[in-house]
Amino acid sequence: MVRVLHWNGKDLPEELHTLPPGEYVVEPVESNPPPPTEEEEAGLRRGLASAAAGHTVSHADVRSSVDKILGR
């Protein structure tokens, strides 16, 4: 679950009030990210072409592979 917090540096953000107890990692979001590099752009184009050609993997298969890697 991803939440973007809008924090004034002092008060507790409203976005935190709805989160369940637990451990969270907070890192700043770059509001003006740099454009993708040529290599990243080429990779995105290859991925889109592959998906358009029907070379996709189901969510269940991806989840199963990730679970195996994580030892779940």
Secondary structure, DSSP 8 states (H G I E B T S, - for coil): --------SSS--HHHHTS-SS--------SS-----HHHHHHHHHHHHHHHTT----HHHHHHHHHHHTT-
